[in-house]
């Protein structure tokens, strides 16, 4: 589990899935933390990172990382999940569709099972 400090001194916790993490994924994680160093997360938000070895994210290319932010609603009855995707340089994309479009620009095609 990774720990960083929020911009207001509150801690923010980020958990990496328990599956095997590749060296490329660690490099991407370092870039994400460097690029998003000033990111402030609400105290009720938990972050989970996944790579191509994680269930449901097998479609990711090596070095790409998906982040799930689990945030409680104000009534605390539901958890809202926000998903973001990061390339190996730490640039983020707001949807799988945008990731696939970026790959298509590079000549890559995703063949979904």
ZADO-1210 file (C-alpha; in nm, 4 decimals, padded with zeros to 6 digits):
<atoms>
<atom x="00.0000" y="00.0000" z="00.0000" code="UNK" pos="1"/>
<atom x="00.1324" y="00.3432" z="-00.0912" code="UNK" pos="2"/>
<atom x="00.0925" y="00.6443" z="00.1364" code="UNK" pos="3"/>
<atom x="00.1263" y="01.0110" z="00.0448" code="UNK" pos="4"/>
<atom x="00.0293" y="01.3394" z="00.2048" code="UNK" pos="5"/>
<atom x="-00.2596" y="01.5479" z="00.0747" code="UNK" pos="6"/>
<atom x="-00.2183" y="01.9186" z="00.0117" code="UNK" pos="7"/>
<atom x="-00.3849" y="02.0041" z="00.3430" code="UNK" pos="8"/>
<atom x="-00.1814" y="01.7635" z="00.5537" code="UNK" pos="9"/>
<atom x="-00.4450" y="01.4904" z="00.5512" code="UNK" pos="10"/>
<atom x="-00.3156" y="01.1532" z="00.4507" code="UNK" pos="11"/>
<atom x="-00.4307" y="00.9902" z="00.1309" code="UNK" pos="12"/>
<atom x="-00.4074" y="00.6155" z="00.0866" code="UNK" pos="13"/>
<atom x="-00.3625" y="00.4393" z="-00.2421" code="UNK" pos="14"/>
<atom x="-00.3752" y="00.0638" z="-00.2661" code="UNK" pos="15"/>
<atom x="-00.2230" y="-00.1405" z="-00.5436" code="UNK" pos="16"/>
<atom x="-00.4060" y="-00.4614" z="-00.6269" code="UNK" pos="17"/>
<atom x="-00.2565" y="-00.7778" z="-00.4825" code="UNK" pos="18"/>
<atom x="-00.1776" y="-00.9329" z="-00.8197" code="UNK" pos="19"/>
<atom x="00.1806" y="-00.9397" z="-00.9438" code="UNK" pos="20"/>
<atom x="00.3030" y="-00.5903" z="-01.0325" code="UNK" pos="21"/>
<atom x="00.5439" y="-00.5604" z="-01.3254" code="UNK" pos="22"/>
<atom x="00.8504" y="-00.3340" z="-01.3311" code="UNK" pos="23"/>
<atom x="00.6831" y="-00.1244" z="-01.6026" code="UNK" pos="24"/>
<atom x="00.3834" y="-00.0765" z="-01.3737" code="UNK" pos="25"/>
<atom x="00.6081" y="00.0435" z="-01.0898" code="UNK" pos="26"/>
<atom x="00.7681" y="00.2961" z="-01.3272" code="UNK" pos="27"/>
<atom x="00.4235" y="00.4200" z="-01.4286" code="UNK" pos="28"/>
<atom x="00.3182" y="00.4428" z="-01.0626" code="UNK" pos="29"/>
<atom x="00.6237" y="00.6567" z="-00.9875" code="UNK" pos="30"/>
<atom x="00.5359" y="00.8858" z="-01.2793" code="UNK" pos="31"/>
<atom x="00.1734" y="00.9106" z="-01.1628" code="UNK" pos="32"/>
<atom x="00.2802" y="01.0073" z="-00.8110" code="UNK" pos="33"/>
<atom x="00.5292" y="01.2630" z="-00.9453" code="UNK" pos="34"/>
<atom x="00.2843" y="01.4191" z="-01.1922" code="UNK" pos="35"/>
<atom x="-00.0096" y="01.4159" z="-00.9476" code="UNK" pos="36"/>
<atom x="00.1891" y="01.5073" z="-00.6369" code="UNK" pos="37"/>
<atom x="-00.0484" y="01.7918" z="-00.5483" code="UNK" pos="38"/>
<atom x="-00.3629" y="01.5843" z="-00.5933" code="UNK" pos="39"/>
<atom x="-00.5936" y="01.6313" z="-00.2960" code="UNK" pos="40"/>
<atom x="-00.8330" y="01.3489" z="-00.2246" code="UNK" pos="41"/>
<atom x="-01.1329" y="01.3761" z="00.0025" code="UNK" pos="42"/>
<atom x="-01.0865" y="01.1907" z="00.3317" code="UNK" pos="43"/>
<atom x="-01.3618" y="00.9417" z="00.2374" code="UNK" pos="44"/>
<atom x="-01.1975" y="00.8514" z="-00.0940" code="UNK" pos="45"/>
<atom x="-00.9972" y="00.5331" z="-00.1447" code="UNK" pos="46"/>
<atom x="-00.7802" y="00.4739" z="-00.4509" code="UNK" pos="47"/>
<atom x="-00.6971" y="00.1357" z="-00.6010" code="UNK" pos="48"/>
<atom x="-00.4505" y="00.0843" z="-00.8860" code="UNK" pos="49"/>
<atom x="-00.4676" y="-00.2020" z="-01.1355" code="UNK" pos="50"/>
<atom x="-00.2501" y="-00.3131" z="-01.4232" code="UNK" pos="51"/>
<atom x="-00.2857" y="-00.5718" z="-01.6998" code="UNK" pos="52"/>
<atom x="-00.2539" y="-00.8526" z="-01.4419" code="UNK" pos="53"/>
<atom x="-00.5683" y="-00.7412" z="-01.2562" code="UNK" pos="54"/>
<atom x="-00.9055" y="-00.9009" z="-01.3175" code="UNK" pos="55"/>
<atom x="-01.1127" y="-00.6837" z="-01.5506" code="UNK" pos="56"/>
<atom x="-00.8108" y="-00.4904" z="-01.6735" code="UNK" pos="57"/>
<atom x="-00.6418" y="-00.7573" z="-01.8869" code="UNK" pos="58"/>
<atom x="-00.6980" y="-00.5343" z="-02.1913" code="UNK" pos="59"/>
<atom x="-00.4414" y="-00.2768" z="-02.0690" code="UNK" pos="60"/>
<atom x="-00.1052" y="-00.2601" z="-02.2429" code="UNK" pos="61"/>
<atom x="00.2128" y="-00.3247" z="-02.0391" code="UNK" pos="62"/>
<atom x="00.2997" y="-00.0174" z="-01.8325" code="UNK" pos="63"/>
<atom x="-00.0539" y="00.1257" z="-01.8431" code="UNK" pos="64"/>
<atom x="-00.2353" y="00.1617" z="-01.5100" code="UNK" pos="65"/>
<atom x="-00.6018" y="00.1974" z="-01.4174" code="UNK" pos="66"/>
<atom x="-00.7027" y="00.3867" z="-01.1036" code="UNK" pos="67"/>
<atom x="-01.0343" y="00.3353" z="-00.9283" code="UNK" pos="68"/>
<atom x="-01.1399" y="00.6047" z="-00.6839" code="UNK" pos="69"/>
<atom x="-01.4111" y="00.4864" z="-00.4475" code="UNK" pos="70"/>
<atom x="-01.5923" y="00.7851" z="-00.3014" code="UNK" pos="71"/>
<atom x="-01.8796" y="00.7798" z="-00.0523" code="UNK" pos="72"/>
<atom x="-02.1885" y="00.9854" z="-00.1374" code="UNK" pos="73"/>
<atom x="-02.2940" y="01.2556" z="00.1058" code="UNK" pos="74"/>
<atom x="-02.5626" y="01.0291" z="00.2486" code="UNK" pos="75"/>
<atom x="-02.2974" y="00.7550" z="00.2909" code="UNK" pos="76"/>
<atom x="-02.5385" y="00.5014" z="00.1448" code="UNK" pos="77"/>
<atom x="-02.3576" y="00.4470" z="-00.1851" code="UNK" pos="78"/>
<atom x="-02.0050" y="00.4302" z="-00.3123" code="UNK" pos="79"/>
<atom x="-01.9357" y="00.6087" z="-00.6392" code="UNK" pos="80"/>
<atom x="-01.6508" y="00.4652" z="-00.8468" code="UNK" pos="81"/>
<atom x="-01.4473" y="00.6907" z="-01.0746" code="UNK" pos="82"/>
<atom x="-01.2019" y="00.5272" z="-01.3154" code="UNK" pos="83"/>
<atom x="-00.8956" y="00.6896" z="-01.4652" code="UNK" pos="84"/>
<atom x="-00.6296" y="00.5397" z="-01.6880" code="UNK" pos="85"/>
<atom x="-00.2612" y="00.6375" z="-01.7055" code="UNK" pos="86"/>
<atom x="-00.0036" y="00.5839" z="-01.9779" code="UNK" pos="87"/>
<atom x="00.3561" y="00.4940" z="-01.8818" code="UNK" pos="88"/>
<atom x="00.4488" y="00.8662" z="-01.8685" code="UNK" pos="89"/>
<atom x="00.1773" y="00.9395" z="-01.6104" code="UNK" pos="90"/>
<atom x="-00.0687" y="01.1180" z="-01.8433" code="UNK" pos="91"/>
<atom x="-00.4263" y="01.0366" z="-01.7489" code="UNK" pos="92"/>
<atom x="-00.7316" y="00.9522" z="-01.9581" code="UNK" pos="93"/>
<atom x="-01.0880" y="00.9765" z="-01.8299" code="UNK" pos="94"/>
<atom x="-01.2278" y="00.6705" z="-02.0096" code="UNK" pos="95"/>
<atom x="-01.1400" y="00.3405" z="-02.1750" code="UNK" pos="96"/>
<atom x="-01.2679" y="00.4892" z="-02.5016" code="UNK" pos="97"/>
<atom x="-01.0068" y="00.7675" z="-02.4859" code="UNK" pos="98"/>
<atom x="-00.7324" y="00.5115" z="-02.4129" code="UNK" pos="99"/>
<atom x="-00.8323" y="00.3033" z="-02.7150" code="UNK" pos="100"/>
<atom x="-00.8417" y="00.6181" z="-02.9324" code="UNK" pos="101"/>
<atom x="-00.4886" y="00.7054" z="-02.8174" code="UNK" pos="102"/>
<atom x="-00.3710" y="00.3555" z="-02.9069" code="UNK" pos="103"/>
<atom x="-00.5363" y="00.3818" z="-03.2497" code="UNK" pos="104"/>
<atom x="-00.3367" y="00.7017" z="-03.3157" code="UNK" pos="105"/>
<atom x="-00.0243" y="00.4900" z="-03.2603" code="UNK" pos="106"/>
<atom x="-00.1496" y="00.2163" z="-03.4936" code="UNK" pos="107"/>
<atom x="-00.2579" y="-00.0255" z="-03.2204" code="UNK" pos="108"/>
<atom x="-00.5936" y="-00.2008" z="-03.2248" code="UNK" pos="109"/>
<atom x="-00.7665" y="-00.3498" z="-02.9203" code="UNK" pos="110"/>
<atom x="-00.9305" y="-00.6840" z="-02.9934" code="UNK" pos="111"/>
<atom x="-01.1806" y="-00.7317" z="-02.7123" code="UNK" pos="112"/>
<atom x="-01.2684" y="-01.0855" z="-02.6066" code="UNK" pos="113"/>
</atoms>
